[in-house]
Amino acid sequence: MGLDNKIVNLGIFRGENELEFIERFGEEDSCFEYLYKYKWSNGFECPSCGCKESYQGKKKEYFKICKGCIRAVSPTSQTLFHNVKFGIVKAFYIVFKMSATTKSISAEQLAKTVGINRKSALLFQHKVRAAMKSSGNHPMEGNVEADEALVGGKEKGKIGRGAEKKALIVVAVEKNGTSGIKRMYARHIENASTIELSKIFKMHISKDAKVVTDKWKSYQRIGKDYNITQEKSKPGENFNVIHRGIQQLKSWIRGIHHSVDKRYLQAYLDEFCYRINRSIHKDTIFDNLIQRMVFAQPMNKNQLKNTYCN
């Protein structure tokens, strides 16, 4: 059986069983097969000359050789797996731990588990988080709640929207019935102004959604373009769904990562929300994330900084 026929018949990985994952992806060939499955699913195009014709590599069968410029193109080329220094097997394992496991894993623990240094682990984790970032193509509909929250260490004598040394975020949840979370998005914002709060509305909330917020004045201005109802916040009586989501987010950051660099806070928010939003499709979450990483453009350290720190 030729490689292309073998790849066509290659089934996707399903589930959250770590032993099954290791059994399937414990060798480089298995990982490259899986990347090959998606890398050229829409045909080949040489990143150097644009030629669309290729032939199979002989020494490295997972490579394609461009007929135009004879460049050998790897399945990791032009993906977020490009130039991974510690090997594709460990890279796949990191993707699995960040997607299919219940709470993900910190860079410190990951470095110890796979035998790489913390900086390498953290850099690749940020690449995975970049793939987890929402496209914004599917705005929330139906009943939505929005609110701000502070994340970070405790500050004595400082509470509310202006607390120092904490990061301000705005969160929105699409409710599933009366008490469940169907989808959740969060954005790191500089302040609670109309301009900053409107970012999550523009990217993640449909103008047809029925949005409930507290009485903060900035939401009133946003309400000119969105269907917003403002209610006075009464602890234990309203906003229970979004407050539960915010508490889960805070607990996750404290429990897994302890603290996060404000410059990269949005990356962690993207990871948390991706996992929440894919929870009903947990069986295929690893496969979904692999596809996202294959079709994303490669990013180096400076490009990651530009993505999250501007």
C-alpha positions, 0 to 999 in steps of 0.5 A: 500500500502506498503512503498516500493510500495509507494516510487516507485510511488513517483514523483520527485519534479519539479520547483522553486515555494517555496510555492509548495516546503513547501507544499510538504516537510513541514513534516519530513515524506515527506523528509524521503520518498524522501531520501528513494526513492534514498537511497536504489534504488540500494539495501540495504547494511549495513554500519556496516557488509556489509549484503545485506538483511534487513527488514522494521523498525516498529517504524520508517518505513523509517529505514531498519533493517539489518538482519545480525547485527540488526542495524537500518539504517536511510535514512540519513546514509552515506549521506551528511544529516548524523547527521544534528542537526537542522532536515531534514525539514530545511535541505531540505529547505536549499537545495531548496534555494541553488538550485532552487532559482535565486541567492541562499542565504547567511549564515546570511540570511539563519540562520535568515530564518530557525532559526539556528545559522550562523555556523550551516547554513554555515557548512551545506551550505558547505556540499551542495556545496561539492555535487555541485562539478563537477565530471569532467567526462564530459569535455567541447567540441566545442568552449571554452574560458579560462581566469584568473580573480581576485576576492575579495576586491579592492586594490589601485594601484594593478591590473593584475595577481599579485594583493595582497589580492585578489584571483586568479581564472581561468575560462573556458566557453563552448560557446553556439553559438557565445554569450551564455554560455553553461557550465562554470567552475572555479578553485581557483589557487595560481598563473598563472603558467602553472602548475596551469592553466593546472588544469582546462584543465585536469579536464574540457576541452576536448583535442578536444575542440577549446580553445581561450586564451589571449597571456599569456605565460603559455597558450602557454606551455599548447597548446602542449597538447591542441588545443589552439589559442592565441589572444591579448585581446581587450576589447569589441572586443573579449572574451566577453562571458567569461568576461560576465561570470566572471562579473556575478560570481563577482557580485554574490559573492559581492551581495549575500556573500559580501566576502568569505574566500579564504580557501573556495573560491573553494566551492563558485565557485563550487556552482556558476558553478553548478547553471549555468550548470544546468540552462537549467534543472532548473525544476529538479535541486533540485531533482538532488542535493538531489541525489548527496547528498544521494550518496556522503559520509558524511563529518564533518567540518575537512573533508570539510576543507581538501576538500577545503583548500589543 
